[in-house]
């Protein structure tokens, strides 16, 4: 992959297989980090691999701007002729031409998705978990159920910790239904929380109400009902099929623009998407070639250090630890190196370090640089678009990034995304029909015999005069017999109290006489 040129003007390349051990791009604002990420994704697609791009800021939507003619530039700038000349001159500096741009556009499919909305530019996408029965082992199924439950509970404002009672309870309920080859979608969760089955009445020797009190279960059930009524925006559009995506001849880049979402919604969607990648990773065949690259443009808040645990951290750590064997790599970029979990990044083999300050570098990053004989002064004065490549073999070299094939317009708004597909009509929401209620499994018990109750005779009213005459023949009520020891104890206590009162009275008489 052609990624840039050295200070001596030599071509700098990187094997696509190096991204199987993942890569991290670090650099301050204005260092050229987004441009390097776009160049790497262009080269990944040229190598035949596919890419999923999580774009919180909207910069990487520029991958869809493979412009070559003046008419195409006119849609995106006020001076198309001058912009086309400037872009062509930049391509020439990297020994590229507009023919390379046209070849890339012809050989690569780029789709811009806007999750969580059905209009305003960008295609809708549906990655909401259906909690259908998987075809994996019990251990993998448990991990998947726990991750997806954590993502949903994080979206409704609950505790997404994998060890919280809510996650444990719902995970066990889902696994029980999966063992019977039945799904347990979110529509059925309130019923399970309100009326738990017999096998959910105790956890680790604790009664359910002690482990997960009824009041908390009821509150969570109400919240889930409200969330489900507002979740239709996540159920719109096409379903993500990674198996079909990676099996096509033409490489595909799917960019998920999350600029319009709140920070909570971004974490929710990114967690669901990354869980889909993990699910695909356990189902796909092993490969020693890169077939899927997952790119995250700004990792702040997505992979934080301990003790923070957002719904994105678990799947990211899983991909970093196990993705290589299945041909899946990650590209993580950030301008906040202090906000990364470097323990999770210990599996990363390739680092791109741009201009940083000493206060931007965490202790672990300083150790990584020191192990490569690189000091903080080497990156503090790094020019724009210049990076230090720390390769997987332990070496390092400085280079300047090549010119991007795509036109770098900047972050795109919803209206600007509509220019990419002007003829597309908004996709209508896809409403899933309500599932049937959960059928509890009958247990063996003694047959219930229903006995018809005997008629109850109504009492006959009795005259008042008759009632009065009955009092003459009523037997006296026998008083309970009090033991002799109790009687003596009562007598002594009463005598002591009497003596105390007498002594107080004598003292008062002597005092005032």
TILUMTI-387623 format. One record per residue (C-alpha): residue number from 1; residue in three letters; x, y, z. Coordinates in pm, 1 decimal. Example, Ala and Ser with C-alpha at 12.3 -4.5 7.8 and 13.67 -1.06 7.14 Angstrom:
2
REC   seq   type       east      north         up
REC     1    ala     1230.0     -450.0      780.0
REC     2    ser     1367.0     -106.0      714.0
//
This chain:
513
REC   seq   type       east      north         up
REC     1    unk        0.0        0.0        0.0
REC     2    unk      134.4      342.3     -101.2
REC     3    unk       93.0      568.6      202.6
REC     4    unk      343.4      851.1      140.5
REC     5    unk      698.2      962.4       80.2
REC     6    unk     1006.0      987.3      302.4
REC     7    unk     1189.8     1319.8      354.6
REC     8    unk     1435.7     1196.3       89.4
REC     9    unk     1152.8     1158.8     -163.1
REC    10    unk     1140.1      779.5     -153.3
REC    11    unk      812.2      595.3     -174.4
REC    12    unk      685.7      459.8      162.5
REC    13    unk      468.8      151.9      153.7
REC    14    unk      298.1      -76.2      402.3
REC    15    unk      179.2     -433.1      341.5
REC    16    unk     -197.3     -467.9      381.5
REC    17    unk     -135.5     -774.3      598.7
REC    18    unk       29.1     -549.4      859.9
REC    19    unk     -317.5     -416.9      942.6
REC    20    unk     -413.9     -764.4     1062.6
REC    21    unk     -222.5     -671.1     1378.3
REC    22    unk     -420.0     -345.7     1380.1
REC    23    unk     -303.6       16.3     1366.1
REC    24    unk     -338.9      335.7     1570.6
REC    25    unk     -322.8      691.1     1432.6
REC    26    unk     -235.1      964.3     1683.8
REC    27    unk     -214.2     1336.3     1617.4
REC    28    unk     -336.9     1673.6     1733.8
REC    29    unk     -604.7     1871.7     1553.1
REC    30    unk     -470.2     1985.3     1217.6
REC    31    unk     -193.4     1723.9     1201.9
REC    32    unk     -351.4     1547.3      901.9
REC    33    unk     -486.6     1248.7     1091.5
REC    34    unk     -814.3     1228.3      895.3
REC    35    unk     -628.2     1260.8      564.6
REC    36    unk     -398.0      972.0      658.9
REC    37    unk     -699.3      759.6      759.1
REC    38    unk     -866.6      828.4      422.4
REC    39    unk     -546.6      739.7      235.7
REC    40    unk     -515.1      413.3      428.8
REC    41    unk     -878.3      323.3      357.7
REC    42    unk     -829.8      399.3      -12.7
REC    43    unk     -529.5      166.4      -23.1
REC    44    unk     -714.4     -102.5      173.2
REC    45    unk     -995.0     -101.0      -84.9
REC    46    unk     -740.3     -113.1     -370.2
REC    47    unk     -590.0     -423.1     -208.5
REC    48    unk     -930.2     -596.3     -229.9
REC    49    unk    -1037.1     -571.7      135.0
REC    50    unk    -1360.0     -423.4      268.2
REC    51    unk    -1399.3     -159.4      539.1
REC    52    unk    -1650.1      -48.6      800.4
REC    53    unk    -1593.2      312.0      906.0
REC    54    unk    -1734.3      461.0     1226.4
REC    55    unk    -1729.1      836.9     1169.4
REC    56    unk    -1834.6     1041.0     1475.0
REC    57    unk    -1724.4     1377.3     1329.2
REC    58    unk    -1831.2     1335.0      965.7
REC    59    unk    -1481.8     1376.0      812.6
REC    60    unk    -1453.6     1030.0      657.1
REC    61    unk    -1770.3     1077.3      451.7
REC    62    unk    -1526.8     1239.6      204.6
REC    63    unk    -1450.1      884.8       86.9
REC    64    unk    -1754.8      926.2     -137.9
REC    65    unk    -1609.4     1236.4     -313.3
REC    66    unk    -1406.2     1077.1     -591.5
REC    67    unk    -1441.5     1383.9     -815.9
REC    68    unk    -1272.4     1416.6    -1151.5
REC    69    unk    -1468.7     1653.4    -1376.6
REC    70    unk    -1529.8     2025.1    -1331.0
REC    71    unk    -1906.4     1960.3    -1321.1
REC    72    unk    -1860.0     1727.7    -1023.3
REC    73    unk    -1648.7     1986.2     -840.6
REC    74    unk    -1918.5     2248.9     -903.3
REC    75    unk    -2151.4     2065.0     -660.9
REC    76    unk    -1905.2     2104.8     -375.7
REC    77    unk    -1719.1     2434.3     -415.4
REC    78    unk    -1776.0     2786.2     -544.2
REC    79    unk    -1472.0     2789.7     -774.0
REC    80    unk    -1473.1     2443.7     -936.4
REC    81    unk    -1208.9     2517.0    -1198.8
REC    82    unk     -951.7     2637.9     -947.3
REC    83    unk    -1031.0     2357.2     -699.7
REC    84    unk     -992.6     2097.0     -971.2
REC    85    unk     -651.1     2238.7    -1067.1
REC    86    unk     -539.9     2246.5     -701.9
REC    87    unk     -653.5     1889.8     -643.0
REC    88    unk     -484.0     1774.7     -963.2
REC    89    unk     -157.9     1943.6     -859.9
REC    90    unk     -170.3     1764.4     -525.0
REC    91    unk     -226.3     1432.1     -699.7
REC    92    unk       69.4     1501.5     -926.5
REC    93    unk      296.2     1553.5     -623.2
REC    94    unk      220.0     1192.2     -528.4
REC    95    unk      257.2     1067.2     -888.6
REC    96    unk     -120.1     1023.5     -918.1
REC    97    unk     -366.5     1149.3    -1180.2
REC    98    unk     -740.1     1183.9    -1226.3
REC    99    unk     -729.8      849.1    -1405.6
REC   100    unk     -636.9      691.3    -1071.8
REC   101    unk     -938.3      867.0     -917.5
REC   102    unk    -1169.7      730.0    -1187.3
REC   103    unk    -1026.1      378.3    -1153.5
REC   104    unk    -1080.4      386.9     -777.2
REC   105    unk    -1438.6      507.4     -819.3
REC   106    unk    -1510.4      237.1    -1076.4
REC   107    unk    -1363.9      -47.0     -869.9
REC   108    unk    -1485.9       42.4     -518.7
REC   109    unk    -1838.1       82.7     -381.6
REC   110    unk    -1875.3      352.6     -115.5
REC   111    unk    -2201.0      383.8       79.2
REC   112    unk    -2276.0      651.3      338.3
REC   113    unk    -2514.8      547.2      615.6
REC   114    unk    -2682.7      775.7      867.3
REC   115    unk    -2807.5      551.4     1150.8
REC   116    unk    -3102.5      666.0     1354.9
REC   117    unk    -3278.1      873.0     1087.3
REC   118    unk    -3475.9      811.7      767.8
REC   119    unk    -3442.7     1149.0      592.8
REC   120    unk    -3195.0     1430.3      549.1
REC   121    unk    -2916.9     1242.7      369.1
REC   122    unk    -2740.5      914.1      426.4
REC   123    unk    -2898.5      571.4      412.1
REC   124    unk    -3067.0      421.8      718.0
REC   125    unk    -2923.2      102.9      860.9
REC   126    unk    -3068.5     -156.3     1095.7
REC   127    unk    -2824.8     -324.1     1333.3
REC   128    unk    -3065.1     -359.0     1626.7
REC   129    unk    -3028.6     -705.0     1782.2
REC   130    unk    -3316.9     -945.9     1723.8
REC   131    unk    -3189.7    -1191.2     1988.1
REC   132    unk    -3257.7    -1475.3     1746.1
REC   133    unk    -3111.7    -1817.2     1815.3
REC   134    unk    -2743.6    -1823.7     1711.3
REC   135    unk    -2563.9    -2119.4     1562.9
REC   136    unk    -2257.8    -2090.5     1787.7
REC   137    unk    -2132.7    -2267.9     2098.5
REC   138    unk    -2277.9    -2199.2     2442.2
REC   139    unk    -1973.1    -1998.3     2551.3
REC   140    unk    -1986.7    -1774.6     2242.5
REC   141    unk    -2364.3    -1741.2     2275.3
REC   142    unk    -2335.2    -1631.1     2636.6
REC   143    unk    -2078.0    -1366.3     2549.5
REC   144    unk    -2291.3    -1241.2     2260.8
REC   145    unk    -2608.7    -1224.2     2471.3
REC   146    unk    -2426.7    -1038.8     2748.6
REC   147    unk    -2279.8     -783.5     2504.4
REC   148    unk    -2611.3     -713.4     2332.7
REC   149    unk    -2803.5     -687.3     2659.6
REC   150    unk    -2539.5     -445.1     2791.0
REC   151    unk    -2576.8     -229.0     2478.1
REC   152    unk    -2954.9     -210.4     2509.7
REC   153    unk    -2943.3     -133.2     2882.5
REC   154    unk    -2681.9      136.3     2823.2
REC   155    unk    -2919.0      297.0     2571.7
REC   156    unk    -3204.9      308.9     2823.1
REC   157    unk    -2982.5      461.4     3090.6
REC   158    unk    -2931.5      148.1     3295.1
REC   159    unk    -2619.0      -17.8     3429.5
REC   160    unk    -2438.0     -177.1     3136.0
REC   161    unk    -2183.3     -358.5     3356.2
REC   162    unk    -2169.1     -725.1     3256.1
REC   163    unk    -2195.2     -825.9     3623.5
REC   164    unk    -2497.0     -610.8     3712.6
REC   165    unk    -2810.7     -801.7     3822.9
REC   166    unk    -3012.0     -670.4     3525.7
REC   167    unk    -2758.2     -793.6     3267.4
REC   168    unk    -2715.5    -1129.6     3441.6
REC   169    unk    -3092.1    -1184.6     3474.4
REC   170    unk    -3176.6    -1095.7     3112.8
REC   171    unk    -2876.8    -1289.6     2979.6
REC   172    unk    -2991.8    -1604.3     3160.3
REC   173    unk    -3347.7    -1552.3     3033.9
REC   174    unk    -3222.1    -1521.2     2674.3
REC   175    unk    -2996.0    -1826.2     2701.9
REC   176    unk    -3286.8    -2029.6     2840.3
REC   177    unk    -3500.0    -1941.3     2538.1
REC   178    unk    -3210.1    -2007.9     2299.4
REC   179    unk    -3168.2    -2353.5     2451.7
REC   180    unk    -3528.4    -2419.9     2343.8
REC   181    unk    -3456.6    -2283.4     1992.3
REC   182    unk    -3668.7    -1974.4     2051.9
REC   183    unk    -3576.6    -1604.6     2032.7
REC   184    unk    -3637.6    -1355.7     2311.3
REC   185    unk    -3669.4    -1010.0     2150.3
REC   186    unk    -3683.1     -692.4     2354.0
REC   187    unk    -4063.5     -678.2     2323.6
REC   188    unk    -4086.7     -977.7     2557.9
REC   189    unk    -3843.9     -850.4     2822.3
REC   190    unk    -4102.0     -658.1     3030.6
REC   191    unk    -4308.7     -975.9     3067.2
REC   192    unk    -4004.2    -1177.8     3171.0
REC   193    unk    -3910.5     -912.4     3427.0
REC   194    unk    -4263.0     -892.2     3568.5
REC   195    unk    -4335.8    -1265.6     3578.5
REC   196    unk    -4004.7    -1455.4     3582.0
REC   197    unk    -4008.6    -1825.6     3502.6
REC   198    unk    -3933.4    -2087.8     3765.1
REC   199    unk    -3571.8    -2133.4     3655.1
REC   200    unk    -3509.4    -1760.5     3712.8
REC   201    unk    -3619.2    -1757.8     4077.2
REC   202    unk    -3268.6    -1794.4     4225.7
REC   203    unk    -2913.8    -1693.6     4130.7
REC   204    unk    -2608.4    -1841.0     4297.2
REC   205    unk    -2803.2    -1949.5     4602.0
REC   206    unk    -2974.9    -1609.4     4641.1
REC   207    unk    -3346.5    -1563.3     4598.5
REC   208    unk    -3440.5    -1351.6     4298.4
REC   209    unk    -3588.8    -1073.8     4510.6
REC   210    unk    -3261.7    -1050.4     4704.0
REC   211    unk    -3045.5    -1058.2     4391.4
REC   212    unk    -3265.2     -838.3     4170.2
REC   213    unk    -3551.8     -686.2     4373.8
REC   214    unk    -3899.8     -671.2     4226.2
REC   215    unk    -3913.7     -292.1     4244.1
REC   216    unk    -3603.4     -258.1     4025.3
REC   217    unk    -3734.5     -518.5     3781.5
REC   218    unk    -4063.5     -331.2     3749.0
REC   219    unk    -3888.2        2.8     3694.5
REC   220    unk    -3666.7     -150.3     3423.9
REC   221    unk    -3971.6     -308.5     3256.4
REC   222    unk    -4144.0       32.2     3237.1
REC   223    unk    -3831.5      191.0     3091.5
REC   224    unk    -3796.4      -83.8     2829.6
REC   225    unk    -4158.0      -39.3     2721.0
REC   226    unk    -4098.7      332.7     2666.7
REC   227    unk    -3770.0      269.2     2486.9
REC   228    unk    -3925.0       14.4     2252.0
REC   229    unk    -4196.0      262.1     2150.4
REC   230    unk    -3924.4      515.6     2061.6
REC   231    unk    -3679.1      270.1     1900.7
REC   232    unk    -3838.2      249.4     1557.0
REC   233    unk    -3576.9      487.5     1414.9
REC   234    unk    -3313.7      219.3     1478.3
REC   235    unk    -3522.8      -42.9     1292.8
REC   236    unk    -3526.4      136.5      956.4
REC   237    unk    -3332.7       52.7      644.8
REC   238    unk    -3137.5     -245.6      529.3
REC   239    unk    -2987.8     -502.5      761.6
REC   240    unk    -2610.1     -524.7      780.5
REC   241    unk    -2488.0     -848.2      620.3
REC   242    unk    -2112.5     -875.0      663.5
REC   243    unk    -2096.3    -1224.2      514.3
REC   244    unk    -2245.1    -1098.2      185.8
REC   245    unk    -2032.1     -784.3      196.3
REC   246    unk    -1703.1     -972.6      225.4
REC   247    unk    -1797.2    -1230.2      -39.8
REC   248    unk    -1849.8     -984.4     -326.6
REC   249    unk    -1577.6     -927.6     -584.1
REC   250    unk    -1595.6     -550.5     -566.4
REC   251    unk    -1456.4     -408.6     -240.9
REC   252    unk    -1701.4     -207.6      -35.0
REC   253    unk    -1655.1       74.1      212.9
REC   254    unk    -1948.5      144.2      442.8
REC   255    unk    -1919.7      478.5      623.0
REC   256    unk    -2151.1      528.4      920.9
REC   257    unk    -2182.6      900.4      979.6
REC   258    unk    -2275.3      966.1     1343.7
REC   259    unk    -2236.2     1342.4     1344.3
REC   260    unk    -2610.2     1395.7     1393.4
REC   261    unk    -2632.3     1167.3     1697.9
REC   262    unk    -2584.2     1249.9     2064.3
REC   263    unk    -2286.1     1100.1     2243.0
REC   264    unk    -2507.5      840.4     2411.9
REC   265    unk    -2665.4      739.5     2078.9
REC   266    unk    -2321.3      717.6     1916.6
REC   267    unk    -2199.5      475.1     2181.9
REC   268    unk    -2522.7      276.4     2153.5
REC   269    unk    -2502.6      239.0     1775.4
REC   270    unk    -2126.8      178.6     1770.7
REC   271    unk    -2168.2      -91.3     2035.0
REC   272    unk    -2437.1     -267.3     1829.1
REC   273    unk    -2229.3     -245.9     1509.6
REC   274    unk    -1914.1     -375.1     1677.2
REC   275    unk    -2114.1     -662.6     1826.4
REC   276    unk    -2218.1     -752.2     1470.2
REC   277    unk    -1850.7     -758.7     1373.7
REC   278    unk    -1768.1     -987.6     1667.1
REC   279    unk    -2057.3    -1216.5     1574.2
REC   280    unk    -1929.9    -1230.5     1214.7
REC   281    unk    -1575.8    -1290.6     1339.0
REC   282    unk    -1679.9    -1608.8     1522.3
REC   283    unk    -1874.6    -1737.3     1220.0
REC   284    unk    -1639.4    -1658.1      930.4
REC   285    unk    -1353.8    -1874.6      807.5
REC   286    unk     -995.8    -1813.2      911.2
REC   287    unk     -781.5    -1609.0      672.9
REC   288    unk     -422.7    -1488.0      658.9
REC   289    unk     -525.1    -1198.1      431.5
REC   290    unk     -701.0     -879.9      532.8
REC   291    unk    -1066.4     -905.4      431.1
REC   292    unk    -1231.5     -654.1      666.1
REC   293    unk    -1093.1     -340.5      830.6
REC   294    unk    -1293.1     -168.5     1103.9
REC   295    unk    -1196.7      199.4     1127.8
REC   296    unk    -1281.7      432.7     1416.2
REC   297    unk    -1192.2      792.8     1339.9
REC   298    unk    -1209.8      930.7     1695.6
REC   299    unk    -1176.4      679.1     1976.8
REC   300    unk    -1230.2      917.9     2266.7
REC   301    unk    -1490.9      760.0     2493.3
REC   302    unk    -1501.5      434.9     2295.2
REC   303    unk    -1191.3      266.1     2441.7
REC   304    unk    -1126.1      445.7     2772.6
REC   305    unk     -888.9      315.8     3040.2
REC   306    unk    -1004.1      129.2     3350.0
REC   307    unk    -1250.6      157.6     3526.3
REC   308    unk    -1472.0      296.5     3247.4
REC   309    unk    -1655.5       34.2     3045.3
REC   310    unk    -1881.5      170.3     2767.4
REC   311    unk    -2067.0      -78.6     2542.1
REC   312    unk    -1799.3      -34.1     2273.1
REC   313    unk    -1501.1     -137.9     2482.8
REC   314    unk    -1579.4     -508.6     2510.1
REC   315    unk    -1617.9     -577.8     2135.6
REC   316    unk    -1317.3     -360.5     2049.4
REC   317    unk    -1099.6     -559.8     2289.5
REC   318    unk    -1234.2     -883.9     2141.0
REC   319    unk    -1150.1     -774.7     1785.1
REC   320    unk     -802.9     -658.8     1889.7
REC   321    unk     -736.1     -990.9     2062.6
REC   322    unk     -888.4    -1238.7     1815.4
REC   323    unk     -958.0    -1063.8     1483.4
REC   324    unk     -624.1    -1142.4     1320.4
REC   325    unk     -696.8    -1513.7     1271.6
REC   326    unk    -1017.1    -1434.2     1080.3
REC   327    unk     -866.0    -1162.3      860.7
REC   328    unk    -1020.9     -871.2     1054.1
REC   329    unk     -816.3     -567.2     1155.7
REC   330    unk     -884.4     -237.4     1329.5
REC   331    unk     -769.7      117.0     1256.8
REC   332    unk     -813.9      343.5     1559.5
REC   333    unk     -751.6      717.0     1540.8
REC   334    unk     -763.8      981.9     1810.1
REC   335    unk     -637.9     1325.5     1899.8
REC   336    unk     -661.2     1239.6     2270.2
REC   337    unk     -394.3      974.5     2345.3
REC   338    unk     -460.7     1011.6     2718.9
REC   339    unk     -809.9      861.8     2676.3
REC   340    unk     -701.8      520.6     2544.9
REC   341    unk     -670.5      187.1     2721.9
REC   342    unk     -311.4       95.1     2637.9
REC   343    unk     -350.7     -246.9     2795.7
REC   344    unk     -605.5     -329.6     2523.5
REC   345    unk     -373.2     -176.9     2261.3
REC   346    unk      -86.4     -407.9     2354.7
REC   347    unk     -181.8     -622.9     2052.0
REC   348    unk     -139.9     -332.7     1806.8
REC   349    unk      156.3     -373.8     1574.2
REC   350    unk      154.6      -50.5     1369.7
REC   351    unk      149.8      305.9     1505.5
REC   352    unk      124.9      633.7     1314.9
REC   353    unk      232.9      919.7     1542.5
REC   354    unk      178.7     1277.3     1427.2
REC   355    unk      238.4     1609.6     1599.8
REC   356    unk      184.9     1575.4     1976.0
REC   357    unk      268.6     1764.7     2291.5
REC   358    unk      430.3     1607.3     2594.1
REC   359    unk      112.9     1654.7     2797.9
REC   360    unk      -80.2     1468.2     2524.4
REC   361    unk      126.5     1153.5     2577.0
REC   362    unk       27.2      899.5     2835.5
REC   363    unk      291.4      705.9     3028.0
REC   364    unk      231.9      393.6     2818.0
REC   365    unk      272.6      587.8     2492.9
REC   366    unk      597.4      739.0     2618.8
REC   367    unk      720.3      386.9     2695.4
REC   368    unk      624.1      270.9     2345.0
REC   369    unk      812.7      560.8     2188.6
REC   370    unk     1113.6      504.1     2413.0
REC   371    unk     1128.6      135.9     2313.9
REC   372    unk     1165.2      251.8     1950.4
REC   373    unk     1437.6      508.2     2043.0
REC   374    unk     1196.6      793.1     1972.1
REC   375    unk     1177.5     1095.7     2203.4
REC   376    unk      891.6     1335.6     2254.0
REC   377    unk     1094.6     1606.9     2078.6
REC   378    unk     1085.2     1397.1     1759.6
REC   379    unk      705.8     1428.4     1737.2
REC   380    unk      650.3     1766.3     1904.7
REC   381    unk      773.7     1960.5     1599.7
REC   382    unk      631.4     1726.6     1337.0
REC   383    unk      506.2     1925.2     1032.0
REC   384    unk      149.4     1896.0      910.0
REC   385    unk       75.3     1572.3      718.1
REC   386    unk      398.3     1421.1      854.2
REC   387    unk      390.6     1109.8     1069.8
REC   388    unk      626.5      870.8     1235.9
REC   389    unk      558.3      512.1     1129.3
REC   390    unk      630.3      256.7     1401.6
REC   391    unk      603.9      -74.2     1217.5
REC   392    unk      534.0     -420.0     1356.0
REC   393    unk      899.2     -522.9     1320.2
REC   394    unk     1018.6     -265.5     1573.4
REC   395    unk     1150.9       -7.8     1326.6
REC   396    unk     1043.1      352.1     1269.6
REC   397    unk     1061.4      602.3      986.1
REC   398    unk      918.3      942.6      911.9
REC   399    unk      705.2     1009.0      605.0
REC   400    unk      463.8     1261.0      458.8
REC   401    unk      120.6     1128.5      366.8
REC   402    unk       32.4     1102.7        1.0
REC   403    unk     -242.5     1315.5     -154.1
REC   404    unk     -587.0     1162.9     -112.0
REC   405    unk     -767.4     1042.5     -423.4
REC   406    unk    -1092.9     1176.8     -281.3
REC   407    unk    -1162.3     1547.1     -246.4
REC   408    unk    -1132.8     1657.9      117.5
REC   409    unk    -1444.0     1869.4      156.3
REC   410    unk    -1467.2     1842.9      534.7
REC   411    unk    -1748.0     1726.7      762.0
REC   412    unk    -2078.0     1681.4      575.0
REC   413    unk    -2416.9     1781.7      707.7
REC   414    unk    -2738.7     1595.5      629.9
REC   415    unk    -2824.6     1827.9      341.1
REC   416    unk    -2480.6     1781.1      187.5
REC   417    unk    -2510.9     1404.2      214.5
REC   418    unk    -2827.5     1424.8        4.6
REC   419    unk    -2617.0     1547.6     -288.0
REC   420    unk    -2450.8     1207.2     -303.7
REC   421    unk    -2781.7     1034.9     -389.2
REC   422    unk    -3022.7     1303.6     -511.5
REC   423    unk    -3274.3     1056.6     -655.6
REC   424    unk    -3304.8      833.9     -351.3
REC   425    unk    -3636.8      833.3     -168.7
REC   426    unk    -3638.8      802.5      210.0
REC   427    unk    -3676.3      447.6      335.2
REC   428    unk    -3986.7      387.4      540.6
REC   429    unk    -3948.6      236.3      886.9
REC   430    unk    -3964.6     -140.2      910.5
REC   431    unk    -4189.1     -234.3     1198.6
REC   432    unk    -4144.2     -581.2     1336.2
REC   433    unk    -4468.2     -753.3     1431.7
REC   434    unk    -4508.8     -814.2     1804.1
REC   435    unk    -4380.6    -1160.4     1893.6
REC   436    unk    -4596.0    -1421.8     2062.8
REC   437    unk    -4585.0    -1427.3     2442.1
REC   438    unk    -4324.9    -1639.6     2612.2
REC   439    unk    -4448.5    -1993.6     2665.1
REC   440    unk    -4338.2    -2125.2     3000.5
REC   441    unk    -4221.6    -2485.7     3002.2
REC   442    unk    -4460.1    -2703.2     3207.1
REC   443    unk    -4305.8    -2885.1     3499.5
REC   444    unk    -4412.9    -3220.4     3642.7
REC   445    unk    -4631.8    -3173.7     3945.2
REC   446    unk    -4925.8    -3340.1     4115.8
REC   447    unk    -5251.4    -3314.9     3922.0
REC   448    unk    -5476.6    -3040.0     4040.0
REC   449    unk    -5819.7    -3168.9     4137.1
REC   450    unk    -6086.2    -2905.4     4116.2
REC   451    unk    -6366.4    -2967.5     4371.0
REC   452    unk    -6693.6    -2792.0     4327.5
REC   453    unk    -6759.3    -2596.2     4648.2
REC   454    unk    -7064.9    -2694.7     4848.0
REC   455    unk    -7343.7    -2440.6     4879.7
REC   456    unk    -7311.7    -2227.5     5189.6
REC   457    unk    -7623.1    -2206.1     5406.2
REC   458    unk    -7725.5    -1856.3     5495.3
REC   459    unk    -7767.4    -1792.6     5872.4
REC   460    unk    -8120.0    -1755.9     6000.2
REC   461    unk    -8184.0    -1420.4     6167.1
REC   462    unk    -8243.1    -1450.0     6542.9
REC   463    unk    -8476.0    -1210.0     6733.1
REC   464    unk    -8312.1     -971.7     6976.7
REC   465    unk    -8523.0    -1093.1     7268.7
REC   466    unk    -8403.9    -1445.5     7205.8
REC   467    unk    -8042.3    -1329.6     7205.0
REC   468    unk    -8089.0    -1169.1     7542.7
REC   469    unk    -8227.4    -1489.9     7689.9
REC   470    unk    -7925.0    -1680.3     7566.2
REC   471    unk    -7696.5    -1480.5     7796.2
REC   472    unk    -7840.3    -1663.8     8092.6
REC   473    unk    -7713.1    -2000.6     7977.8
REC   474    unk    -7371.8    -1894.3     7838.1
REC   475    unk    -7086.0    -2077.6     8000.5
REC   476    unk    -6840.5    -1861.1     8195.7
REC   477    unk    -6512.4    -1791.0     8019.0
REC   478    unk    -6229.8    -1985.3     8177.5
REC   479    unk    -5934.4    -1760.3     8256.7
REC   480    unk    -5587.0    -1889.9     8173.7
REC   481    unk    -5394.9    -2036.1     8466.0
REC   482    unk    -5089.7    -1827.3     8562.4
REC   483    unk    -4791.3    -2024.2     8698.4
REC   484    unk    -4697.3    -1971.5     9065.9
REC   485    unk    -4347.4    -1852.1     8979.4
REC   486    unk    -4488.4    -1577.0     8760.7
REC   487    unk    -4722.6    -1466.9     9037.5
REC   488    unk    -4433.8    -1441.5     9292.5
REC   489    unk    -4222.9    -1247.6     9042.0
REC   490    unk    -4505.9    -1000.0     8983.5
REC   491    unk    -4559.1     -963.3     9357.7
REC   492    unk    -4191.8     -891.2     9428.1
REC   493    unk    -4170.3     -637.7     9145.1
REC   494    unk    -4480.4     -457.9     9276.0
REC   495    unk    -4340.1     -461.0     9631.4
REC   496    unk    -4010.5     -314.8     9513.5
REC   497    unk    -4191.7      -35.4     9332.9
REC   498    unk    -4399.1       37.6     9646.6
REC   499    unk    -4088.4       59.0     9865.3
REC   500    unk    -3919.5      293.8     9618.8
REC   501    unk    -4218.6      528.1     9621.5
REC   502    unk    -4228.4      520.0    10003.0
REC   503    unk    -3860.6      610.8    10030.6
REC   504    unk    -3901.5      904.3     9790.5
REC   505    unk    -4202.8     1025.8     9989.5
REC   506    unk    -4012.5     1008.2    10322.2
REC   507    unk    -3721.4     1199.4    10169.5
REC   508    unk    -3950.4     1475.9    10047.4
REC   509    unk    -4118.1     1505.3    10387.9
REC   510    unk    -3782.0     1533.1    10563.7
REC   511    unk    -3655.7     1782.6    10306.1
REC   512    unk    -3936.6     2033.1    10337.2
REC   513    unk    -4034.5     1986.0    10705.3
//
